[in-house]
Amino acid sequence: MGDYAKAEPLFQQALQIRKKALGPEHPDTANSLNNLAFLYSRIGDYANAEPLFQEAVQLNKKLLGRDHPDAATSLLNQGVLYSQMGDYARAEPLYQEALQINQKALGPDHPDTATSLYSFALVKLDLGENLEAKSLAQLNAKAGLAILSDFGRLRRYPVERCSSVLLTMADEPAKTVARSFCFTSADVPLAFFLIESGLP
């Protein structure tokens, strides 16, 4: 675990420098807001993280447009904060909006769209909406496999998303390989759900 106490003043300093040099309404200032908010969320300081994430979302929408991928990233980050707080009802619409932006701006097979699908699937799972979670995970798997095929060979696809690739595996040997690949990650709640609920 990093030394967050030493990192905090550096993030704050970076934010102040950008505000002074670029102004409070600049995409790089929004990025600094996001970075500081992310630090606070990592240490569980949700009260300080939330308004910074909210400000970053509003700035990105205002400066770049409501349908810009950076706005989607800010929405996802705020959604992750609410998920960490256990407030899945507030996280869900943020993930949904981010997904819609990324699908429109980047297409269905872009890595950022896959990230949005994964996050949306997890929040549906947290809300007990298992069928919707599974449907989203299947879309995520298709996006992931499309990304992999673009490389022309199997490369290390981001591990947090490989859990949904389990859905595409039809036979037991393939499922076993996928399980071992996925379980190299500490973050596999979707994989556990899929295995326990019976894979197709």
C-alpha positions, 0 to 999 in steps of 0.5 A, spaced: 500 500 500 502 506 498 504 512 502 497 516 502 499 521 507 505 523 503 501 523 496 496 528 499 499 534 499 503 533 492 496 532 489 493 538 493 499 542 490 498 540 483 491 542 483 493 549 486 498 550 480 493 548 475 488 552 478 493 558 478 496 557 471 490 554 467 484 557 471 479 553 475 475 551 468 480 547 464 480 539 463 487 539 466 484 542 473 478 537 472 484 531 472 487 534 478 480 534 482 479 527 479 486 525 482 485 528 489 478 525 489 481 518 487 486 518 493 481 520 498 477 514 496 483 510 496 483 512 504 476 511 505 475 519 506 469 519 502 466 526 505 472 529 501 472 525 495 465 526 493 465 533 492 471 533 488 469 527 483 462 531 482 466 537 481 470 533 476 464 530 472 461 537 472 467 540 469 468 535 464 461 535 461 461 543 461 468 544 458 468 537 453 461 536 452 456 531 455 458 526 450 465 526 451 469 520 453 473 524 459 466 525 462 464 518 462 471 517 465 469 522 471 462 519 471 465 512 472 470 514 478 464 517 481 460 511 481 466 507 483 466 511 490 458 510 491 460 503 490 465 503 495 460 506 500 455 501 498 450 506 495 449 502 489 443 505 487 447 512 486 452 508 483 448 505 478 445 511 473 452 514 473 455 507 470 449 507 465 450 514 463 458 512 462 456 506 458 452 510 454 457 515 452 462 510 451 458 506 446 456 512 442 463 516 442 468 510 442 464 504 439 462 497 442 469 494 442 473 499 445 476 498 452 473 503 455 466 501 453 468 494 456 470 497 463 463 501 463 460 494 461 464 491 467 462 496 472 455 496 470 455 489 471 458 489 478 453 494 480 447 490 477 450 484 481 450 488 487 443 490 487 441 483 486 439 484 479 443 477 476 440 476 469 441 484 467 448 483 470 449 476 466 447 480 460 452 486 461 457 481 462 456 477 456 456 484 452 463 485 456 466 478 454 464 480 447 468 486 447 474 483 450 474 478 445 474 483 440 479 487 443 483 480 444 482 479 436 485 485 434 492 483 437 492 477 433 494 473 439 492 472 446 495 477 450 494 479 458 487 482 457 485 486 464 484 481 469 478 485 472 474 484 466 476 476 464 471 474 469 466 476 464 470 472 459 468 466 462 461 466 460 463 465 453 467 458 455 463 452 452 467 446 455 469 444 461 477 445 459 476 452 457 472 454 463 478 451 467 483 455 463 479 461 464 478 460 471 485 460 473 487 466 468 481 470 472 483 468 479 490 471 478 486 477 480 484 479 487 478 482 484 473 477 482 466 477 484 463 477 478 467 470 476 465 467 483 458 469 481 458 466 474 461 460 477 456 459 483 450 460 478 452 455 473 456 457 467 452 456 460 
